[in-house]
Every structure is written in structure tokens, then in C-alpha cells.
Amino acid sequence: MNRVESRGWTVKGRRLASFDPLRADAIEPLSLYWQDPAEELSVAGLGIAAAHRVEWGGDVGACLRQLERLGAPDAALAELPFPFGPWFGGLAFDPTRAGEESWDAFGASSWIVPRVLVWNHRGVSGLMTIDLQGEGSSPVEASATIDALAERLLATPPLREHAVAPPDGFEVAVDRAGWDRRMGQALGAIEAGALEKVVLARPITVSGAERDPVTVLARARAAVPSCTSFLCRGRDGAAFIGSTPEKLCRIQGRELSTHALASSASAERSGSLGEDDKDQREHRAVVDGIRASLGPLSDEVQVANAAETVRLSYISHMRTPVRARLREGVSASDAVLALHPTAAVGGTPREPARRFLAEHEGFARGWYAGAVGWFGPKGVDLRVGLRSALMSGGTATVYAGAGIVRGSTAEGEWRETRMKSRLMLGALGAWRDA
């Protein structure tokens, strides 16, 4: 076991036998979960040792800059094998606009250092407890020692990763008439030249479904093992979960990587994705938006010459990798704020698209299409909160969106949102499109 004390933080850590951190939910509800398959990394958090939160309309940029300055417990963690965090959380799609009541549990932006962290990194598992001068709380404190906690974790049961038939009373609510109306407004704005692209989303309300967010997340994770799975817990127990294919950015030192992910097709049509002029225009708007956002902050921006096709079990996407070398003095927060939200989830021009959505979309997105991930001494890793659901009080709201450009149709984009919603609806137990 390792024990390190620094700047009021006491950090204890030890190795575990290979362990799936998502199983830690059996001890108490997770405060967070993060899985990055490309890095072979999964992390679960229990309790809260420290927190930073911004209410709706507050200064999210100041919060991110504060996380960078604080760094704590960086000095302690530098002596431990800790390739992520320690601040986990996210921010809303539009931090100025309060969401439905359930999103009040999350605020415009929230970040925590968990009281307990469990991780698996490239086949090596570990456990860490973090104390900040006696602050924070967690039922796991009843475990007198880190070794006792390790024994409890290793005794937890396996996860339920396969969906079962939906229970009696299962209902799914959608609003097709509202979608058609908003599509007309979006296409009118594009035709008038006010917008080049706007991403319309719709909420799908599910009641009577599986109530345990970790079970739902385990099913989604199993269905798309190449995607980044996440769970963020709100103050009232609400959970924002998802398995997203989209990266906002990863920053290590001055090196930034991201990608444009836009234009979609069914798994059956993936071979022809990108051949249509509409697909190319929708994708190019995102590539150009990322280049324009990073250009003033970077010494160099490298955009791949051609898009690649990302094939998932239920949908395919066009993806163009982008790399940048940030200029001296440009912080990770500067880059995050410049990129978010990209044209892949908002539209272009960015501010007119955001104003259009606030006026016409018909609901506040909350953290859907926002950013989730971590800040820490090893860098920043944020993903876009897509293929996601908000679970609260026995009800789940699944979100799905589609990029609208000239040539889009209400029926075609509705079908795209149906494809995108299949992952989370299936994980909830809905075996039909909505």
C-alpha cells in the first residue's frame, strides 16, 4: 500500500486483482464512471472528497481555469500510478440556459474528486482513497482499512449486461409533430442564409423501464465496446449516462487531438456514406469549424486528408482526425472553451445556431451534447455527451440529434435520430424504434 500526504490531502492506494470498476456500484451508488477503450482505461468513483460547481448562467470558464490552477492533489498523485483525473465532471451544452428541473442536480458545470477511486488501466487494477482534511463523505468510510474495502470490492457480483423484456407499464413518448415544425423552421433559416447548418435534437421520454443506471450503462457499454462510456451523478441521485463515439479534445502538454464526427448512415448503408453531397457538406462544416476554432490558439493545425468511416453496431459515421500544437501560454481551458460546442452538435455559424436552438428547439438540453471527462496533472480528456440518457426518479430521457443542412428532410432526419436512439433505448429495454 502507498500513502502520501500533500497540501491537506491524504491519499492511500494499493493494487487490486484485475477488476471491472463498474462493479463498485454494488457497494454504493457510483459518483462517476469513465471508460476510454483506446487507452484501455476504466475508472469508477465513490463519494466526494472535493467539488466545484457552477450554477446556470455562471462563469464556466473561470471554473475550468480554477481546476487547472488548483491541481491538488497533484503533488500527492504524482507519486502514484494515476494516469487520469483527479477532477471528473462536465459542463452543459449551453451553460447559460437552465434545463428541465432534473438538470438542476448538475448545474451548468460540476466537477468532483471522488472519495474512493477504483480503476483498471491496461489490465492493472488499483484502488485509492482520498481525504481532504477530513472533508467529504461516503458510506465506504465504514470500511476501517483500504484492505477491507478491497475485499468488499472483489466480492461484488458480476454485472447484468444483457437487456431483458421490458416490464409491464413500459412507455415511450415522442413528439413527431413538434419535430416536423422545428425542421421547417430550421430549413427556413438555412434557406434565408442565417445558418449553414444547425443540429436539431429531440428528447424521448421512457417510463416503466430499468431503473438502475449502472445496469443500463453496462448494457450500452457491451453493445459498443469501442465507445467512451460515462456516468455523472447529480446531487439528487439523478444520473447522466452514455456511450459516446465523439471526442471534444484530449490535451497533453501543448498537444491536442480531436476529430470531426458528422454525417451518419445505417449500418447497412455504411459503404456509401460520404458519397452524397449532403453528407460531405454536413461533415465539412464540422471540419471547418474545428479548424477555425483552433487556428488562433495553435502554432499548427493538422487535418487528415480524408474522412474515415466509423462503424458501430447500429450506425456508421464519417470521422476526420485533427491534431494541433497549442501556442505557448494557451491553456487547456482556452482550447476547451474555443471548441465547445462544435458544429457537430450545435451548428454553424456557432452563435446564430445556438440562438436558434434556444429559441426554437423546444427543450433545454442540459448536459446532453455538453462535455464530460476529466482534468488533471496528466492533461485533459473530454468527450461529447451523446448517445446518452438522463435517469431520474424512475424516468429516463433519451436524447438524439441530427445535423440539418440544405437538402435535409424532416423524414430523413427523423430516421437518423431513431437510429441514434437505438443504443440507449435498447439498454433501457425498449426493443422498438421511437
DRENSE-460040 format. One line per 10 residues: their letters; for each residue z, x, y of C-alpha. Coordinates in steps of 0.25 Angstrom, whole numbers, plus 2048, in hexadecimal, padded with zeros to 3 digits. Layout:
# DRENSE-460040
a> Z X Y  ...
END
This chain:
# DRENSE-460040
mnrvesrgwt> 800 800 800  7FD 804 80E  806 801 81A  802 804 829  809 801 836  802 801 843  804 7FB 851  80D 7F0 84B  804 7ED 83F  809 7EF 831
vkgrrlasfd> 7FE 7F0 827  800 7F1 818  7F5 7F2 80E  7F2 7F4 7FF  7E7 7F3 7F5  7E4 7E7 7EC  7DD 7E6 7DF  7CF 7E0 7E2  7D1 7D3 7E9  7CA 7C8 7F0
plradaiepl> 7D1 7C6 7FD  7CD 7B7 7FE  7D7 7B4 7F3  7E2 7B8 7FC  7E1 7A9 801  7EA 7A5 7F5  7F6 7AC 7FC  7F4 7A5 809  7E8 7A0 811  7DF 7AB 816
slywqdpaee> 7DF 7AE 825  7D2 7B5 823  7C7 7B9 819  7BB 7C2 81B  7B1 7C7 811  7A6 7D1 814  79D 7D3 807  795 7DE 80E  7A2 7E6 810  7A8 7E1 802
lsvaglgiaa> 7B4 7DD 80B  7BC 7D0 80A  7C9 7CE 812  7D4 7C3 812  7DF 7C1 81B  7ED 7BA 81A  7F5 7B6 826  7F4 7BC 834  7FA 7C9 839  7F4 7C8 847
ahrvewggdv> 7EA 7BF 84E  7E1 7BE 85A  7DB 7B0 85F  7D2 7AB 86A  7D2 79C 86D  7C6 795 871  7C0 79A 87E  7C8 7A7 87D  7C2 7B5 87E  7BE 7B9 870
gaclrqlerl> 7B8 7C6 875  7C6 7CA 87A  7CC 7C7 86D  7C1 7CF 865  7C4 7DB 86F  7D3 7DA 86D  7D1 7DB 85E  7C9 7E8 860  7D4 7ED 869  7E0 7E9 860
gapdaalael> 7DA 7EF 854  7E8 7EE 84E  7EB 7F1 843  7E0 7FB 843  7E9 807 842  7F0 802 836  7E4 7FD 82F  7DC 80A 831  7E5 810 826  7E2 805 81C
pfpfgpwfgg> 7D4 801 815  7D1 7F6 81F  7C2 7F4 821  7C3 7E7 829  7CB 7DF 834  7D6 7DE 836  7D3 7D3 840  7CC 7C7 83A  7C7 7BB 840  7BB 7B5 848
lafdptrage> 7B6 7AE 854  7AF 7A1 857  7A0 79F 859  7A3 79A 867  7B1 79F 86B  7B1 797 878  7AF 789 871  7BB 783 869  7B7 77E 85B  7BC 772 854
eswdafgass> 7CB 771 852  7CB 779 845  7C5 785 84C  7D1 785 855  7D8 78C 84A  7CF 798 84C  7CD 799 85B  7C1 7A0 862  7C5 7AD 85B  7D0 7B1 851
wivprvlvwn> 7D4 7BE 84B  7DF 7C2 841  7E5 7CE 83A  7EA 7C8 82D  7F8 7CA 828  7F2 7CD 81A  7E4 7D3 817  7DE 7D3 809  7D0 7DA 807  7C6 7DF 7FD
hrgvsglmti> 7BD 7EA 802  7B2 7EF 7F9  7BB 7EC 7ED  7C8 7F1 7F2  7D3 7E7 7F6  7DE 7E8 7FF  7EA 7E1 805  7F0 7E3 813  7FC 7DC 81B  7FC 7DE 82A
dlqgegsspv> 808 7DB 832  809 7DC 842  817 7DE 846  81C 7D2 83D  812 7C8 843  808 7BF 83B  80C 7B7 82F  807 7B4 821  80D 7AE 815  809 7BA 80D
easatidala> 815 7C1 814  81D 7BB 809  818 7C6 801  822 7D1 803  819 7DC 800  80A 7DF 801  80A 7E2 7F2  810 7D4 7EF  805 7CE 7F8  7FA 7D6 7F0
erllatpplr> 800 7D0 7E3  7FF 7C2 7E9  7F0 7C4 7ED  7EC 7CA 7E0  7F2 7BD 7D9  7EA 7B3 7E1  7E0 7AB 7D9  7D1 7AC 7D9  7C8 7A5 7E4  7C1 798 7E1
ehavappdgf> 7B3 79C 7E5  7AB 790 7DF  7A9 783 7E6  7AD 776 7DF  7A8 768 7E0  7AD 762 7EE  7B9 759 7ED  7B9 74A 7F0  7B9 747 7FF  7AF 753 801
evavdragwd> 7A7 750 80E  79D 758 817  79A 753 825  78D 757 82D  786 753 839  777 753 837  774 74A 844  77C 754 84D  774 75F 847  767 759 84A
rrmgqalgai> 76B 756 858  770 764 85B  764 76A 855  75C 762 85F  764 768 86A  762 776 865  753 775 863  752 76F 871  75A 77B 877  751 785 86F
eagalekvvl> 744 77D 874  749 77E 882  74B 78D 881  75A 78C 883  75C 792 875  755 79B 86C  75E 798 860  76B 790 85E  773 78F 851  778 781 84F
arpitvsgae> 783 77F 845  78A 773 83F  797 770 838  798 76A 82B  7A6 763 828  7AB 763 81A  7B7 75C 815  7BE 75A 808  7B9 768 803  7C0 774 7FE
rdpvtvlara> 7CC 777 808  7CF 785 805  7C6 78F 80E  7C8 79B 805  7C2 793 7F9  7B7 78F 801  7B5 79D 807  7B5 7A3 7F8  7AA 799 7F4  7A1 79D 800
raavpsctsf> 7A4 7AC 7FE  7A0 7AB 7F0  793 7A4 7F4  78E 7AE 7FE  795 7BB 7FA  78D 7C3 804  792 7BC 810  79F 7BF 818  7A9 7B4 814  7B5 7B2 81E
lcrgrdgaaf> 7C1 7A9 821  7C8 7A8 82E  7D5 79F 82E  7D9 797 83B  7E7 794 840  7E8 787 839  7E3 78B 82B  7D4 788 82E  7CB 792 828  7BD 796 82D
igstpeklcr> 7B5 79C 821  7A7 7A0 81E  79E 7AA 816  794 7AF 821  787 7B7 820  787 7BB 82F  78D 7C7 835  791 7C7 844  793 7D6 844  79A 7E2 83D
iqgrelstha> 79F 7ED 846  7A4 7FB 842  7A5 804 84E  799 803 856  790 7FE 84A  78D 7EF 84A  786 7E7 83F  782 7D9 83F  776 7D0 83B  76D 7C5 840
lassasaers> 76F 7BA 835  766 7AE 839  75B 7A5 832  75E 79F 825  758 799 819  75C 792 80C  75D 79C 800  750 796 7FB  749 79A 807  74F 7A7 80A
gslgeddkdq> 742 7AE 806  73A 7A8 812  746 7AA 81C  741 7B1 829  732 7AD 827  733 7A1 830  732 7A3 83F  73E 79B 842  747 7A3 839  742 7B0 840
rehravvdgi> 745 7AB 84E  753 7A6 84A  756 7B3 844  750 7BB 84F  759 7B4 859  765 7B9 852  760 7C8 851  75C 7C8 85F  76A 7C2 863  771 7CD 85C
raslgplsde> 769 7D8 862  76B 7D3 870  77A 7D1 86E  77C 7E0 868  772 7E7 871  77A 7E8 87D  786 7ED 875  77F 7F7 86C  778 805 86C  76F 800 861
vqvanaaetv> 76C 7F3 85A  764 7F3 84D  75E 7E7 848  758 7E6 83A  749 7E5 83A  748 7D9 831  751 7CE 82D  756 7CD 81E  759 7C1 816  768 7BE 812
rlsyishmrt> 768 7B5 806  775 7AD 803  777 7A3 7F8  774 797 801  76C 79C 80D  764 7A9 812  764 7AF 820  75C 7B9 828  764 7C5 82C  761 7D1 835
pvrarlregv> 76B 7DC 835  76F 7E2 843  777 7EF 846  77C 7F4 853  783 800 859  78C 7FB 864  78D 803 870  79A 80B 874  7A4 802 87A  79F 7F6 873
sasdavlalh> 7AA 7EF 86B  7A9 7E7 85F  7AD 7DB 867  7A2 7DD 871  798 7DD 865  79E 7D0 85F  79E 7C8 86B  790 7CC 86E  78B 7C8 861  793 7BB 85F
ptaavggtpr> 78D 7B1 85D  77F 7B6 859  773 7AD 859  774 7AB 84A  780 7A1 84D  77E 79E 85C  770 79F 861  768 7A6 86C  76A 7A7 877  778 7A8 873
eparrflaeh> 77F 7A2 87F  776 796 880  777 794 871  786 794 872  786 78A 87D  77C 781 876  785 781 869  791 77E 871  78A 772 878  782 76D 86C
egfargwyag> 787 771 85E  792 766 85D  79D 76E 858  7A5 77B 85B  7A2 786 851  7B0 78D 851  7AF 79A 849  7A2 795 841  797 79F 845  7A2 7A7 84C
avgwfgpkgv> 7A6 7B5 847  7B0 7B9 83C  7B5 7C6 837  7BE 7D2 83B  7C1 7DC 846  7C8 7E9 843  7C8 7F8 843  7BC 7FA 83A  7B4 7F1 843  7B0 7E2 844
dlrvglrsal> 7A9 7D9 83A  7A5 7CB 83E  79D 7C0 837  797 7B3 83C  79F 7A7 837  794 7A0 830  793 799 822  7A1 794 826  7AB 789 826  7B8 785 82D
msggtatvya> 7C2 77F 824  7CE 778 82A  7D6 76C 825  7CF 769 819  7C1 768 820  7B6 773 821  7AC 774 82B  79F 77C 826  796 782 831  787 785 830
gagivrgsta> 77D 788 83B  76E 78B 83D  766 793 847  75D 789 84F  750 78F 856  743 789 859  73D 783 84D  74B 77F 847  74C 771 842  759 768 840
egewretrmk> 756 766 831  753 775 82E  75F 77A 835  768 76F 82F  763 774 821  767 782 825  775 77E 829  776 777 81C  772 784 815  77D 78C 81D
srlmlgalga> 788 782 81A  786 782 80B  78F 78E 809  79C 789 80F  799 77A 80A  797 77F 7FC  7A4 787 7FD  7AB 77B 802  7A6 773 7F6  79A 76C 7FD
wrda> 78F 76C 7F3  784 766 7FD  77E 769 80A  783 764 817
END
